[in-house]
Amino acid sequence: MLQEKTIQIIKSTVPVLEIHGTAITQRFYQLLFTNYPELLNIFNHANQKQGRQQTALANAVYAAAVHIDNLAAILPAVKQIGHKHRSLGIKPEHYPIVGQTLLTAIKDVLGDAATDEILQAWADAYGVIANAFIGVEAEMYEQAERQNGGWSGFREFVVERKVKESDVITSFYLAPRDGGAIAGFEPGQYVSVKLEIPGEEYTHIRQYSLSDAPGKPYYRISVKREDAVSGRPAGKVSVYLHEKVKEGDVLPLSAPAGDFTLQRGDARPAVLISGGVGLTPMVSMLKTLVEQEPQRPVTFIHAALNGDVHALKDEVRAIAANHPQVKVYFCYEKPTTFDKASGDYDKDGYIDLPWLQTVVPTADGPFYFCGPIPFMKAIHRALKMWGVAAADIRYEFFGPAGSLEETEQTAGNRG
């Protein structure tokens, strides 16, 4: 337990963190990778360059300071981060390194304002917070290894099939190389894929949602190729998977992880909304719902640029054709000439609240959504305007967690 004086000192730093949090975390990662370059084998380099990881850590530190006298309030965030840490292979011995580097970064950024008293208070607080993470993650490691078909670390999987789903998304069907059972998972969870890319100094690890229902003898991931766009380089891992990985190749995978999962046993209608490659966890949820809760109404809504980049379309259409409780709607921002001629979509432009209210029968039910951050902000705003209960608004960030409200400080998640 922390002493009351320590708690008060930490709370007094909240305004400072609000102003300087990102600068501190930028300095933190600079120091961390300079002094411990081997950790570049774990961290997502792209998220570092884009600043997303720094922002997520700043938000997490801020949240910890705000709730330092009631750390139970940030337990959901601890568990969310813990899932990612377990899938990456973060271990207890990493925490002292992180703690010392964070204190140095605070001192470097704040200068004389970071007194010995403040630094000692943060050292004490970090010890308590780190122990919370270590305890949560220890349970996750044990559960991942001890479950039927489970394992620790990374296990080799063979690419049994590689299927092009659209101009930008390809699915990989992955079966264990050792021929053994594989761990079950909750729809919405992901696996980490570890790659040694020729010519790259460090290992690359990425998380990809499982896009099929659980209970199969394989895992399926459906990966979007991230080509270079203005201000952002091409995604090394996604391009390598698309261009170089072939059927028969071997990929190391972590056991499934993640806390964005389908909640079972709720008889109310479920609504699944996705944008772009954000449909991957939603397809897993859809397939699970029709298999395990066949009486439950489901509305599946997907937004894409056009039909050329729309993946798994026929698969979803077939599910709706065979299950009358499922309603499917597709929105195309810029439909092609062929799209317009075929009419195989339901709305031009973006998903908006007036249209949403015409296809979803009620706001009383869980809404799951995933996609690019601007898309998720728009969906989040629409659902709040509609009066959907906060507990029924459930979403996933691909990559470090951000905020869907401009004024909201959140603790951070996949890239």
C-alpha positions in Angstrom: 0.0 0.0 0.0 1.1 3.5 -0.7 1.5 6.1 2.1 -1.0 9.0 2.1 1.8 11.5 1.5 2.9 9.5 -1.6 -0.6 9.5 -3.0 -0.9 13.3 -2.5 2.4 13.9 -4.3 1.3 11.7 -7.2 -2.0 13.5 -7.5 -0.3 16.9 -7.4 1.6 15.9 -10.6 -1.6 15.2 -12.6 -1.7 18.8 -14.1 1.9 18.4 -15.1 1.3 15.1 -16.7 -1.6 16.5 -18.6 0.8 19.1 -20.2 4.0 17.1 -20.5 2.9 13.5 -20.6 3.6 12.9 -24.3 7.0 14.6 -24.1 7.9 12.4 -21.1 6.9 9.2 -23.0 8.7 10.3 -26.1 11.8 10.7 -24.1 11.1 7.4 -22.3 11.1 5.4 -25.6 14.1 7.3 -26.9 16.0 6.2 -23.7 14.6 2.7 -23.7 15.6 1.8 -27.2 19.0 3.5 -26.9 19.9 1.6 -23.7 18.0 -1.6 -24.4 17.9 -2.0 -28.2 16.9 -5.7 -27.8 13.4 -4.5 -26.9 13.0 -3.4 -30.5 12.3 -7.1 -31.1 9.1 -6.7 -29.1 7.7 -3.2 -29.9 5.8 -2.2 -33.0 8.2 0.2 -34.8 5.4 1.7 -36.9 3.4 2.7 -33.9 6.5 4.4 -32.4 7.1 6.4 -35.6 3.5 7.5 -35.8 3.4 8.5 -32.1 0.6 6.2 -31.2 2.5 4.2 -28.6 3.8 7.3 -26.9 0.3 8.8 -26.7 -1.1 5.5 -25.3 1.5 5.3 -22.6 1.0 8.9 -21.7 -2.7 8.3 -21.3 -2.0 5.2 -19.2 0.4 7.1 -16.9 -2.1 9.9 -16.6 -4.9 7.5 -15.7 -2.7 5.8 -13.1 -1.9 9.2 -11.4 -5.6 10.2 -11.4 -6.6 7.0 -9.8 -3.6 6.3 -7.6 -5.8 6.2 -4.5 -8.2 3.7 -6.2 -6.2 1.5 -8.6 -9.2 -0.8 -9.0 -10.6 1.8 -11.3 -7.9 1.2 -13.9 -8.1 -2.6 -13.6 -9.9 -3.0 -16.9 -7.1 -1.0 -18.6 -4.5 -3.1 -16.8 -6.2 -6.3 -18.1 -6.4 -4.9 -21.6 -2.8 -4.0 -21.7 -2.0 -7.3 -20.0 -3.5 -9.3 -22.8 -1.2 -7.5 -25.3 1.8 -7.9 -23.0 1.2 -11.6 -22.7 0.8 -12.0 -26.5 4.1 -10.2 -27.0 6.1 -12.0 -24.3 6.5 -9.1 -21.8 7.9 -10.7 -18.6 8.4 -9.5 -15.0 12.1 -8.8 -15.6 11.1 -6.0 -18.1 9.3 -3.9 -15.4 12.4 -2.7 -13.5 13.9 -1.5 -16.8 10.7 0.3 -17.7 10.4 1.9 -14.2 14.0 3.2 -14.1 13.7 4.6 -17.7 10.4 6.3 -16.9 11.9 8.1 -13.9 14.8 9.2 -15.9 12.5 10.5 -18.6 10.4 12.4 -16.0 13.6 14.0 -14.7 14.9 14.9 -18.1 11.7 16.6 -19.2 10.7 18.3 -16.0 14.2 19.3 -14.9 14.4 20.9 -11.4 10.6 20.6 -11.1 11.1 16.8 -10.7 12.4 17.0 -7.1 13.8 14.0 -5.3 10.5 13.8 -3.3 8.5 13.6 -6.5 10.8 11.0 -8.1 10.7 8.8 -5.0 6.9 9.1 -4.9 6.7 7.9 -8.5 9.2 5.2 -7.9 7.0 3.9 -5.0 3.8 4.3 -7.1 5.4 2.5 -10.1 6.3 -0.4 -7.9 2.7 -0.9 -6.9 1.4 -0.5 -10.4 4.0 -2.8 -11.9 3.1 -5.5 -9.3 -0.5 -5.2 -10.4 0.5 -5.8 -14.0 2.8 -8.6 -13.1 0.1 -10.3 -11.1 -2.6 -10.0 -13.8 -0.2 -11.1 -16.5 1.0 -14.1 -14.5 -2.5 -15.4 -14.5 -2.8 -14.8 -18.2 0.4 -16.7 -18.9 -0.8 -19.6 -16.8 -4.2 -19.7 -18.4 -2.8 -19.6 -21.9 -0.4 -22.5 -21.3 -2.7 -24.7 -19.2 -5.8 -24.6 -21.3 -6.6 -27.4 -23.7 -4.4 -27.0 -26.7 -2.6 -24.0 -25.1 1.1 -23.1 -25.1 3.5 -20.5 -23.8 5.5 -18.1 -25.9 5.3 -18.7 -29.7 4.3 -21.9 -31.4 5.0 -22.8 -35.1 2.0 -22.8 -37.4 1.9 -23.8 -41.1 0.1 -21.7 -43.7 -2.3 -24.3 -45.0 -4.2 -21.9 -47.3 -3.6 -18.4 -48.5 -6.8 -16.8 -50.0 -7.1 -13.4 -51.6 -10.3 -11.9 -50.2 -10.1 -8.5 -52.0 -7.6 -6.2 -53.7 -6.1 -5.4 -50.3 -7.0 -8.2 -47.9 -5.7 -11.8 -47.8 -6.6 -14.6 -45.4 -4.2 -17.1 -44.0 -5.4 -20.4 -42.7 -2.9 -21.5 -40.0 -2.6 -25.1 -38.6 -0.1 -26.2 -35.9 3.1 -27.7 -37.3 3.2 -30.3 -34.5 -0.3 -31.6 -35.4 -1.6 -31.1 -31.9 -4.8 -29.4 -30.6 -5.0 -25.6 -30.6 -6.4 -23.4 -27.9 -9.9 -22.1 -28.1 -10.6 -18.4 -28.2 -13.4 -15.9 -27.8 -14.7 -14.2 -30.9 -13.0 -10.8 -31.1 -9.6 -12.0 -29.9 -6.3 -11.9 -31.8 -3.0 -13.8 -32.1 0.5 -12.3 -32.4 2.5 -13.3 -35.4 6.3 -13.1 -35.1 8.4 -12.6 -38.3 12.1 -12.6 -39.1 12.1 -10.5 -42.2 15.3 -10.9 -44.3 17.3 -7.7 -44.2 15.6 -6.4 -41.0 17.7 -6.1 -37.9 14.9 -6.8 -35.5 12.0 -9.2 -35.1 8.6 -7.9 -36.0 5.5 -8.9 -34.0 2.0 -7.9 -35.0 -1.4 -8.7 -33.7 -4.2 -9.9 -36.1 -7.8 -10.6 -35.2 -9.0 -14.2 -35.7 -11.6 -13.9 -38.5 -13.3 -17.3 -38.2 -15.4 -18.9 -35.5 -13.6 -20.8 -32.7 -13.7 -24.6 -32.7 -11.9 -25.1 -36.0 -8.7 -27.1 -36.4 -7.0 -23.9 -37.7 -6.8 -20.2 -37.0 -7.7 -17.7 -39.7 -6.3 -14.2 -39.9 -7.3 -11.8 -42.7 -4.6 -9.2 -43.2 -4.8 -5.9 -45.0 -1.8 -4.9 -47.0 -0.7 -1.5 -45.8 0.8 0.2 -48.8 2.6 3.5 -48.5 0.5 6.7 -48.3 1.3 10.3 -47.9 3.1 10.7 -44.5 3.2 6.9 -43.7 5.5 4.2 -45.1 4.3 0.8 -46.2 3.6 -1.7 -43.5 6.6 -4.1 -43.4 4.8 -7.0 -41.9 1.6 -6.8 -43.9 3.5 -6.4 -47.2 5.8 -9.3 -46.4 2.8 -11.5 -45.6 1.1 -10.6 -48.8 4.2 -10.8 -51.1 6.5 -13.4 -49.6 4.7 -15.8 -47.3 3.4 -18.9 -49.2 1.3 -21.9 -48.5 3.6 -24.3 -46.6 5.5 -21.6 -44.9 5.8 -21.5 -41.1 4.7 -18.6 -38.8 5.2 -18.4 -35.0 2.0 -17.5 -33.2 1.1 -16.6 -29.6 -1.9 -18.1 -28.0 -5.1 -16.0 -28.6 -5.5 -12.9 -26.4 -7.6 -9.8 -26.1 -10.5 -8.5 -24.1 -12.7 -7.2 -26.9 -15.0 -10.3 -27.0 -18.5 -11.3 -27.7 -20.6 -11.3 -24.6 -22.7 -14.5 -24.5 -26.1 -15.1 -23.0 -27.6 -11.7 -23.9 -30.9 -12.4 -25.8 -31.1 -8.8 -27.1 -30.4 -8.1 -30.7 -26.7 -7.7 -31.5 -25.3 -5.1 -33.9 -21.9 -5.6 -35.5 -20.5 -2.5 -37.3 -17.2 -2.5 -39.1 -15.1 -0.3 -41.4 -12.4 -1.7 -43.7 -10.3 -4.5 -42.2 -12.2 -3.9 -38.9 -14.6 -6.5 -40.2 -12.3 -9.4 -39.1 -13.4 -9.7 -35.5 -17.0 -9.0 -36.5 -17.1 -11.9 -38.9 -15.8 -14.1 -36.1 -18.6 -12.8 -33.9 -21.2 -13.2 -36.6 -20.3 -16.8 -37.3 -20.2 -17.6 -33.6 -23.6 -16.1 -33.0 -25.3 -18.1 -35.8 -23.7 -21.3 -34.6 -24.2 -20.9 -30.8 -27.2 -18.5 -30.5 -29.3 -19.2 -33.6 -32.4 -17.5 -32.3 -30.7 -14.2 -31.6 -31.3 -11.4 -34.1 -28.1 -9.9 -35.5 -27.5 -6.9 -37.7 -24.2 -6.9 -39.6 -23.2 -3.5 -41.1 -19.9 -3.1 -43.0 -18.5 0.1 -44.6 -15.8 -0.1 -47.3 -14.4 2.2 -50.0 -16.0 0.1 -52.7 -16.5 -3.5 -53.7 -12.9 -4.0 -54.9 -11.6 -3.7 -51.4 -14.5 -5.4 -49.6 -13.3 -8.7 -48.2 -15.4 -11.7 -47.1 -18.5 -10.3 -48.7 -19.7 -13.6 -50.2 -19.1 -15.4 -46.9 -21.2 -12.9 -45.0 -24.0 -12.9 -47.7 -24.1 -16.7 -47.5 -24.6 -16.6 -43.7 -27.5 -14.1 -44.0 -29.1 -16.2 -46.8 -29.0 -19.3 -44.5 -30.0 -17.6 -41.3 -33.1 -15.4 -41.4 -32.4 -13.8 -38.1 -29.3 -12.1 -39.7 -29.7 -8.8 -41.6 -26.7 -7.6 -43.6 -26.0 -4.1 -44.9 -23.1 -2.8 -46.9 -22.1 0.9 -47.3 -19.6 2.1 -50.0 -18.0 5.5 -49.7 -17.1 5.6 -53.4 -18.8 2.7 -55.2 -17.3 1.7 -58.6 -19.2 1.7 -61.8 -19.5 -2.1 -61.4 -20.8 -1.7 -57.9 -23.5 0.7 -59.1 -24.5 -1.5 -62.0 -24.7 -4.6 -59.8 -26.5 -2.9 -56.9 -24.9 -5.3 -54.5 -24.6 -2.8 -51.6 -27.1 -0.8 -49.6 -25.9 2.8 -49.1 -23.6 5.3 -50.8 -21.4 7.4 -48.6 -21.0 7.0 -44.8 -22.9 5.4 -42.1 -24.9 8.0 -40.3 -27.4 8.0 -37.4 -30.6 8.6 -39.5 -29.8 5.7 -41.8 -28.6 3.5 -38.9 -32.0 4.0 -37.2 -33.8 2.7 -40.3 -31.9 -0.6 -40.4 -31.4 -1.3 -36.7 -34.7 -2.0 -34.9 -33.7 -0.8 -31.4 -31.0 1.0 -29.5 -31.5 -1.5 -26.7 -28.8 -4.0 -27.3 -25.0 -4.4 -27.6 -23.3 -2.5 -30.4 -19.8 -3.8 -31.4 -17.7 -1.8 -33.8 -14.1 -1.7 -35.1 -12.3 0.1 -37.9 -10.2 3.2 -38.6 -10.2 5.7 -35.8 -12.2 8.4 -37.7 -14.8 5.8 -38.5 -15.0 4.6 -34.9 -15.3 8.2 -33.7 -18.3 8.8 -36.0 -20.0 5.5 -34.9 -19.3 6.3 -31.2 -20.8 9.8 -31.6 -23.9 8.4 -33.4 -24.6 5.8 -30.8 -24.3 8.3 -28.0 -26.7 10.6 -29.8 -29.1 7.8 -30.1 -29.0 7.1 -26.4 -27.3 3.7 -26.5 -26.2 2.8 -23.0 -22.5 3.2 -22.4 -22.2 -0.4 -21.3 -23.6 -1.5 -24.7 -21.0 0.5 -26.7 -18.1 -1.9 -27.2 -15.2 -1.3 -29.5 -11.6 -2.3 -30.4 -8.6 -0.3 -31.5 -6.2 -1.9 -34.0 -3.0 -0.7 -32.3 -2.4 1.3 -29.1 -5.6 2.4 -27.6 -6.7 6.0 -28.3 -9.7 8.0 -27.5 -13.0 8.3 -29.3 -13.7 11.6 -27.6 -11.4 14.6 -28.0 -11.5 15.5 -24.3 -11.3 12.0 -23.0 -8.1 10.6 -21.3 -8.0 6.9 -21.7 -5.6 4.1 -20.7 -4.3 2.1 -23.6 -4.5 -1.4 -26.6 -2.8 -3.7 -32.3 -1.0 -3.1 -35.3 
